[in-house]
């Protein structure tokens, strides 16, 4: 319970004036009691402020939408004076998550608890700051302790499977099915031609050169391939819904699925998006994201 300070100060001044004019002992007793109340309340609040320690252990790094996380809170009172009411307010910008709590804390005691949550939206988020409100038992001198947030997380969209994409796979003019990276696939010689001075010695086909009586070089087929570009239209006017069920979130998830496929098949891939896109969309990549 918090008592209004201004009315009490007004009552103290009026009581002092009344006691001075009348000289009644009861008035002086009430005056001394109010002065003692203010002094005790101030010292109580001051001692509590100097002896409260707050520790918050939060996750950091990279996560995906839907991942769960755990936080640990520890509040320690180093003084022998109890704190009757403590209100912890969490100002994290993580959607759908709050770790606030109201409790009391005895002298030289520690309060610990665990807060669990789930990442519901992609983006760059910070755990904190934390604001602690407390004071004396009468609420005359409330205090606030604010601790800035120091740990951030990057939450990426969920990678959704979109099936196989064969159009961009390396291919040749024949019917051969190729596996592995393009640079690792050995070239296939299709025919021979006349040797030219710029040809390497490795290209010379010695059997044909001996049979025809002149140097002949092998001719290799050219493999076809392509670069993969993932282009997203991130204009707000072309999307509908709100995260995490908006068309934009599904588009980001599908783009992640495409990058995952291209990363496994190893053709070069890249993504295009405007400069206003959050760093959580184009920054460091978690598992499955390519680029």
N, C-alpha and C positions, 0 to 999 in steps of 0.2 A: 504494500500500500504506500502511495506517495502523497505526503501532505503538501498543500500549497504553501510555498515559502513566503510569498508576499503578504498574505493575510496574517501569518504568524508574526512576521516582523512588525506589521501594523499594530497587531494586538500587544506585542512587546512594548512598543513605544507608548501606546495609550495606557498600558498597565503601569509603566514607569512614571508617566505624568500623574496618574491617579494616586499611586503610592506616595509620590513626592508631595502632592497637595494635601492628601488626607492623613498620611502617616499611619494607615491601618497596617497591622502586622501581617494579616492574611494576604494583602496585596503585595507586600514585599516578598512573602513566601512564594507566591505564584510567579513573581518576576524572577526570582532566583532559580526557580524550577525551569522556566523557559530558557533562561541563559544557559543553564547546565545542559538542557536538551540540545541546544544549538552547538555547544562546545563538544559534547559527546558525539553527536552526529557527524560533525566535521572531522574529528579525529578518527572515527570509525571508517569513514569514507576514504580518508587519506591513507590509513594503514592498509586498507584493502587494495587501493590502487597501486601501492608500491610492492605488493607481495603476490600478485596473480601472474602466473605464467601460462601461456597458451601455446600448444603444439598441434600442428595439423600436418598429417602425412597424406599426400594426395598422389594419384597416378600421374605419370608424364610419358610423353612419347607419341606413338601413332596407334590409332584404333580404327575400327570400322563401325558403322551404324549397327546397333544391336548388341555390341559388346558390353559386358557388365564390368563394373569397377567397384572398388572398396576404398573408403577413406577411414583414417583413424584420428580421433580427436582426444586430446589430453588437456585438462585444466587442473593446475596445481595451485593450492593455496599455501604459501610458505609462512603465513602469519598464524598466530593462535586465535585470531578474531574470526568468527564465522561470517560468511556472506549469505544473508538470508534469501536473496533473489538475484540470479544471474540470467540474463537473456542473451543468447548467442544468435546473431543474425548472419546468415550466409548470403553474400552478394555475388555469388558466381553467376556467370552469364550462360551457364549450361541449361538449355531448355528442359523443363519438366523435372528439375532436381533442386531440392533444398535440404540443407543439413542443419537448420535452425533448431534450437532447443531451449527450454526454460527449466532451470533447476536451482537448487541451493547447495552450498558447499560449506562443510564444517571446517574448523581451524586445523591446519596442518594435514589436510586430506587431499586426495586426488580423485578426480572424476574422469573416467574413460568411457568412450562408446565408439561403436562402429556404424558408419553410414554407408549404405549400398545404393547403387543407382545403375542406370543403363543409358548408353549414348543413343539418343533418338534422332539426332540431326547431324549432318556433316558440317564441318566448319572448324575454325580455330577458337578454342575456349580456354578460359583461365579459371582455376579453382581459387576463389576468394575475390575480394578481400573479406575478412571476418570482422564483425563488429560486436564487441562485448559491452553490454550495459549492466551496471550494478551500482551499489551505493550503500548507504546506512539503512538500518531497519525502518526508519521513519520516512525515507525518501526525500530528505531535505537537501542532500548534496549528491545528486546522481552523477556518475562518471561514465565515460565512454572510452573503451580501449579498441583501437582499430589496427588490424594487422593486414598489410597488403598481400595480395596473392602473388605467389612467386613461381607457380608451376602451371604450365600450359600443355594442352593436348591438341593434336590434329586428328580430326575424325573424318574418315573417308567414306564415300558411299559404298553400299554393299555391291559386290561384284555378282552380277546375275548371268547365268549361262545363256548364250544366244545360239548355240549350235556351231557346227563346223563352217568355216569360210574357205572354200577351195579356189575361189576366183583369183586370189592373190598368191597362191602357192607357186613356187618355181615350176616351170614346165619346159618341155622341149617340143620339137616338131614331131617326134615319134610317139610311140605308145608306152614308153618306159615310165614306170612309177618311181619317183625319186623320194628319197628320205634324207633328213638331216638338213644342215645349213647349206646355203647356195655355194659358199666358198669352199666347203668341204667335199662337194660332189666332183669327182674326176671328170675331165672333159672327154667327150666321145668323138673319135675320128670318123668322119663320114666318107671322105674321098681323098684323092691325092692330086697334086698339081705341080707345076714346074717350080723348081727351087729358085728363089731370088736371094740376092746377097744379104738382105736384111733378116732372113730367116735364121732362127736359132738352130744349133746343131741338133738339139733335142727333137726338132720337128722333122728331121730328115727320115724318110722311110727307106731303110737300107735295102730291104728285100726288093722293093720296086725299082730302086736306083740300080741295083745289080742286074735285074732282068732287062731294064730298058737302056742301060748303058749311060745314063745321065742322072744327075741328082734330082730326086723327087721329094717334095715336102707333103706332110699330112695336112689336111684341111679339117678344122673342127667346127662342129655345129654351134650355133649361138643359142644359149639358153634364154628363155623369156622369164621375166620376173617383174615385180612392181613394188613400189613403196606404198605403205598404208597410211592414209591421213584420216583422222577422226575429227570431223568438224561439227561442233555443237552450236545451235542457235540459242543463245542465252538471253535474248531479249525478253523482258518481263511480259510484254503484251502478247506473246505467242504461247505462253504457258498458263496453266490453270491449276487450281488447288493449292493447298498449303502443305509444307513439309510435315511429316515424312512421306505423304501420299500425293505429292504434287507431280505434275508431268516433268518438271525440271529434275526432281530427284530420280525419277525413273530413267530419264535420259542420261544422267550422270552414271547411274548404275550400268546401263547398257554400254556406255562408252568404256567403263572399266572392264566389262566382259569382253569387248572387242580387243582391248589392249592385252588382256590375259591370253586370248587365243593367239594374237600376233607374237606375243613374247614366247609362247611355246613353239610356234612354227618358225620363229626367228627371222622373218623379213623385217626390214627397217620400218618403224612406225613412229608417228608423231601426232600430237593433238594441237588443235587451234582453238583459242578462246580470247575474248577481249581483255584488255589490261585491267578491267574492273573486277574480274573474277577473283574470288577469295583464294589465298595461297593454299587453302586446303584442297583446291581442285587441281592445282598444277604444281604443287610443291614436291617434297620428298614422297616417294612412292612406298606404300605398304605392300604386303604380299599380294601377288597377282597383277599389280599394275605395271604396265610397260610404257615405253615412250622413247 
